[in-house]
């Protein structure tokens, strides 16, 4: 639709394709909360914060380094930076384009659980559940194009930084 609208109305665009946006604003004022919660990091944090919640890992027989699903998580601060860079690119005459925004690396669900325990200093009770229908073993982005054209690369997207920012926000909300 963007490409068609662009041709019809002489509009340039930058479509930014997020891979697993995560984390919270570094100052702790904005974070992720919705019900029902379905995202792995807030659910893992809930497990470390609340004594009556057990975190479920859906499948441990994937073809990944520890058998749990592997995804590419990108910090919301890095996404904000990408938006600014995409706007600057367009304002300087850049052509319409589509960019993947990710780290190019993946983190498994078990690694997320371990990082939540590390950051929080608390145990994360967990159990293994069945795989969810349609879940692929791994999804990782190549953000090479965003780096080459926009000069963008993630600076805050290592998993411990993502989880630390989310932990600060969730801990103060509870």
N, C-alpha and C positions, 0 to 999 in steps of 0.2 A: 504494500500500500504506500509506504513512504516513497519508494522509487517512482511509482505512478504519479503520486501527488507532486513529487519534485519536478517531473517532466511537465505536468499540466499547469503548474503554478509557479515555475521558476523558483523553487524553494530548495535550499541546500540543507542537508541533515547529517547528523552523526548518530547512528544507532549503536548503543552501548549494550552489549550482551553480558550480563552479570553471571558469574559462576558463584553460587552460594555466598551471598552477602552475609556478613557476620560481624559481631563485635558491637561496640557501643561508642558513642562520642567520647573522646579521651578525657573530657572534663567531667564525665559522668552524668550529664543532664539529659541526654537522649539515649534511649535504648529500645530493645525489642520486647514487646509484650502483646500477646493476643491470645484469645481463647477461641477454639481449642488450639493449644500450642502443638505444632508438629515438627518444629526445627530442632535438630539434634543438639546444638550447643545450649540453647535455653533449657531443654529437657535435662541434659546432663547437669547443668548448674542447679536446676530444681532438685535433682537427686542429692546433690551435696548440701543444699540448704535445708531441705525438709526431711525430717526423720521418717515420715510416713509415705515416701515415694521411692520406688525402685526404678532405675533407668533401664530401659529395654534396648538391647542391641539386636536389630533385626537381621539375623543370619550371621554365622561365623564360618561359612564354608565357601566363601567367595575366593576367586583366584587372585588374592592380594597378599601382601607380606604377612598379615596376621589373620587372614580369613574374613575380616569385616570389611564392609563397604568403604571405598576410598573416594573422596571428593576434594575438589579444589575450593578452598575457602578464601574469601577476599574481604579485607577489613573495610568497613563503611567509610572510614577516612580516606582510604585509597580510592574508593569509588567517587567520593566527592572531588578529589583531585583530578580524576579522569574526566569528570564532567566539565570542570574548569578548563582543562587542556583541550577538550573537544570544542568547547565554545570559542576559545582563542584561535584554534585551528580554522574554524569556519569564518570567524571575523577577519582573518588574514587572507581569505579567499580560497581556503581548502575545499576540495571536492567532496560531495556526499560520499559517505562510506559507512561500513559496519565494522565494529571492533569488539573482539572478545576481551573481557576483563577478568583475569585470573592470575594465579601465580605460576602456572606451569608445573606445579607440584601438588601432590595430593596428600591428604591426611586421612587415616582410617578412623572408624568410629572408636575402636579400642584406644587409639592414640589420643583422641579427643577426651575420652574418659580419664586416661592417665594424666593429661594436661589439666583437666579440671581438678583432679586430686592434688596435683602439684601446686597450682595457683591458689586453690582454696585452703590447702593444708588439712582438708577433711576427706574422709573416705567417701567413695561414690558407690553405694550399693547398686549392683547391676545383675541383670539376668539376660540370657540369650533367648530370643524369640524366633519364630520362623521368618524366613525371608519374606519381604513384601513382593507381591506380584509385579513383575516388570523392572525390578531394581537391577541395573547393570553392576558389575563388580567395581568399575572405576569410571569416573568422569573428571577429566582434567582439561583445562583450557590452554591454548597457545595464545599468549598475549604479545607475541613478537611484532605483529602489525601495529598495535597500539604503541609499543615502545618505539618502533621505527618512525612512524608518522606523527604521533602526538608527543613523543618524548616522555611517555608515561611508563613508570614501572612501580610496582607495589613496594611501599616502604614500611608498612605497618602490619603486614599480613602473615607473619610467622604465627603459628597456632597459639603459642603462649601469650603473645601480645593481644591477639583477638580475644582469647578467653579471659585474660586479665581485665581488659576493658569491659567485657560483658559481665564478668563477676562483680566488679565494682558497682555497676549499675544495678544488677539484680539484687545484690546484697543490701544496698541502701533502700531498695523498694520493698523488701520483706521485713 
